[in-house]
């Protein structure tokens, strides 16, 4: 998988050097770290220094304890993750730019990608047809209060020390809403071993907004998994078909 950055670790400090930054990833990371560390410094890295004009640009920050979450999460890990996310979502975020793959961006990208996608055979082709029909409907706006969305909820970006979850990697973070952040989390490929039913129920979000967000995120994963795209060869055989079935179930309601 192409890496967007290189990490160098030394004496409690992490230096993140960006190998691609055409989307302003370096500026976004620095901006979000400054905001979050002023409110929840116990849960995120503290920004130390940066050179955003360098080629390549870099950002330095404090290192955090803990091991990346993975697999089926325990009850304690789910509680820790919920606590960390709720605290991040409580940080005032209206001044932030929209997160990467916001609802509007995901919808626009889906229209472009699936308009030119080669329809595969079998259930994956059925899912492509269903996505194209879904995209003929107007998108939903952001739902509820603006919050700081992580945007990249790969479980590896949540560090567990046995008591607390801390959060790293904010190069795609930005303004979002809780329902869409939950959708992004539970539809991430790394999260598929965990039952999120109770977790979602405690967050009290609009069911239609959550379902719509899950479909948007699911179709982005479907596109990545289509033959010829970057995730197709990196995942076990059957991943595309499993994603197609999951997405068809979501669209069917």
C-alpha positions in Angstrom: 0.0 0.0 0.0 1.4 3.4 -0.9 2.4 5.4 2.2 1.4 9.0 2.6 4.0 9.7 5.2 7.2 8.5 6.9 7.5 8.3 10.7 10.7 8.8 12.7 10.7 8.1 16.4 13.2 9.6 18.9 13.0 10.2 22.7 9.4 10.8 23.1 9.0 12.7 19.8 7.5 11.6 16.5 8.4 13.3 13.3 5.9 12.8 10.5 7.3 13.6 7.1 4.7 13.7 4.2 5.4 11.8 1.0 2.3 13.3 -0.6 0.7 16.5 0.4 -1.3 17.7 -2.6 -4.5 17.7 -0.6 -3.0 19.8 2.1 -2.6 16.8 4.5 0.3 18.5 6.3 -1.6 21.7 7.0 -4.7 19.8 8.0 -2.7 17.6 10.5 -1.1 20.6 12.1 -4.4 22.6 12.3 -6.3 19.7 13.9 -3.6 18.8 16.3 -3.4 22.4 17.5 -7.2 22.5 18.1 -7.5 19.1 19.7 -4.5 19.4 22.0 -5.8 22.6 23.4 -8.9 20.7 24.6 -8.1 17.0 25.0 -4.3 16.9 25.3 -4.5 13.7 27.3 -5.9 11.9 24.2 -4.0 13.2 21.2 -0.4 14.0 20.4 0.8 17.5 21.3 2.1 19.3 18.3 5.7 20.5 18.8 7.1 22.0 15.6 6.6 21.9 11.8 7.8 23.2 8.5 4.8 23.3 6.3 6.7 24.9 3.4 9.5 22.4 3.2 9.8 19.8 0.4 8.7 17.4 1.9 6.8 19.1 4.7 7.0 17.7 8.2 5.2 17.9 11.6 6.6 16.8 14.9 4.5 15.8 17.9 4.7 13.9 21.2 4.5 10.1 21.2 1.6 8.4 22.8 1.6 5.2 24.8 -0.5 2.1 23.9 -0.9 -0.5 21.2 -3.1 -0.3 18.1 -6.5 -1.8 18.4 -7.2 -4.7 16.1 -9.6 -7.6 15.6 -12.7 -8.0 17.7 -12.8 -5.3 20.3 -13.4 -6.2 24.0 -16.1 -4.5 26.1 -13.4 -2.5 27.8 -11.8 -1.4 24.5 -15.2 -0.3 23.2 -15.9 1.7 26.3 -12.4 3.3 25.9 -13.0 4.1 22.3 -16.4 5.6 23.0 -15.0 7.8 25.7 -12.2 9.1 23.4 -14.5 9.8 20.5 -17.1 11.5 22.6 -14.4 13.8 24.0 -13.1 14.6 20.5 -16.6 15.2 19.2 -17.2 17.7 22.0 -14.4 20.0 20.8 -15.8 23.1 18.9 -15.2 22.4 15.2 -17.2 24.8 13.1 -14.0 26.6 12.0 -12.5 23.4 10.6 -12.6 22.6 6.9 -14.8 19.6 6.0 -13.1 16.2 6.6 -11.8 14.2 3.7 -14.5 12.2 2.0 -17.2 14.3 3.6 -20.8 13.4 2.6 -20.7 15.9 -0.3 -17.3 14.8 -1.5 -18.1 11.1 -1.2 -21.2 11.6 -3.2 -19.4 13.5 -5.9 -16.6 11.0 -6.1 -19.1 8.1 -6.2 -20.8 9.7 -9.2 -17.6 10.1 -11.1 -16.2 6.7 -10.2 -19.2 4.6 -10.8 -20.1 6.4 -14.0 -17.0 5.0 -15.6 -16.5 1.8 -13.6 -16.4 -1.5 -15.6 -19.3 -3.6 -14.3 -17.9 -6.8 -12.9 -19.9 -10.1 -13.0 -21.9 -11.7 -10.2 -22.9 -10.0 -7.0 -20.3 -7.3 -7.3 -22.0 -6.2 -10.6 -25.4 -6.2 -8.8 -23.8 -3.9 -6.1 -22.5 -1.5 -8.8 -26.0 -1.3 -10.3 -27.5 -0.6 -6.9 -24.9 2.1 -6.2 -25.7 3.8 -9.5 -29.4 3.8 -8.6 -28.6 5.2 -5.1 -26.6 8.0 -6.6 -29.5 9.2 -8.7 -31.1 10.3 -5.4 -30.0 13.7 -3.8 -27.4 13.5 -1.1 -28.3 14.2 2.6 -26.7 17.2 4.3 -24.6 17.0 7.4 -26.7 15.9 10.3 -26.7 17.6 13.6 -24.0 19.7 15.3 -20.6 20.1 13.6 -17.9 18.0 15.3 -14.3 17.2 14.7 -14.3 14.0 12.6 -11.3 11.7 12.5 -12.1 10.5 8.9 -9.6 7.6 9.1 -11.0 5.2 11.7 -8.7 2.4 10.9 -8.5 0.6 14.3 -4.7 0.9 14.1 -5.1 4.7 14.7 -6.6 4.0 18.1 -4.0 3.2 20.8 -5.1 1.1 23.8 -3.0 1.1 27.0 -5.3 -1.3 28.9 -7.3 1.5 30.4 -7.6 4.3 27.8 -7.8 4.8 24.1 -5.8 7.6 22.5 -6.2 8.8 18.9 -3.5 9.5 16.2 -3.3 10.4 12.5 -5.3 13.5 11.6 -4.2 14.3 8.1 -7.7 13.7 6.8 -9.6 15.0 9.8 -12.0 17.9 9.8 -15.6 19.1 10.3 -18.2 16.3 10.2 -21.2 15.0 12.1 -21.5 12.2 14.5 -23.7 9.9 12.3 -21.3 10.1 9.5 -18.3 9.4 11.8 -20.0 6.4 13.1 -20.8 5.3 9.6 -17.2 5.6 8.6 -16.0 3.7 11.7 -18.3 0.7 11.5 -17.9 0.4 7.7 -14.1 0.4 7.8 -12.7 -3.0 6.8 -10.6 -3.1 10.0 -13.8 -3.0 12.1 -15.7 -5.9 10.6 -15.0 -8.4 13.5 -16.8 -6.2 16.1 -20.5 -6.0 16.8 -21.2 -2.2 16.9 -24.9 -2.5 17.7 -24.7 -1.4 21.3 -22.0 1.2 20.6 -24.2 2.9 18.0 -27.3 2.7 20.1 -25.6 4.7 22.9 -24.8 7.5 20.4 -28.4 8.5 19.7 -28.1 9.5 16.1 -30.7 9.7 13.3 -31.1 6.3 11.8 -31.7 7.6 8.3 -28.6 9.7 8.4 -26.5 6.8 9.7 -27.8 4.4 7.1 -27.2 7.0 4.3 -23.6 7.5 5.6 -22.9 3.8 5.7 -24.0 3.4 2.1 -21.7 6.3 1.0 -18.8 4.8 2.9 -19.6 1.3 1.7 -19.6 2.4 -1.9 -16.2 4.0 -1.5 -14.9 0.6 -0.2 -16.6 -1.2 -3.1 -14.9 1.0 -5.6 -11.5 0.4 -4.0 -12.1 -3.3 -4.1 -13.1 -3.5 -7.7 -10.7 -5.3 -10.1 -7.9 -3.0 -11.2 -8.3 -0.7 -8.1 -5.7 -0.4 -5.3 -7.4 -2.5 -2.6 -8.3 -5.4 -4.9 -5.0 -7.2 -4.6 -4.3 -6.3 -1.0 -7.3 -8.1 0.5 -8.1 -11.8 0.7 -10.1 -13.5 -2.0 -13.8 -13.0 -1.4 -13.5 -9.5 0.1 -15.1 -7.8 -2.9 -18.0 -10.2 -2.8 -18.5 -9.8 0.9 -18.5 -6.0 0.5 -21.0 -6.2 -2.3 -23.4 -8.3 -0.2 -23.0 -5.9 2.8 -23.7 -2.9 0.6 -26.7 -4.5 -1.1 -28.2 -5.2 2.4 -27.6 -1.6 3.4 -29.2 -0.2 0.3 -32.2 -2.6 0.6 -32.7 -1.2 4.1 
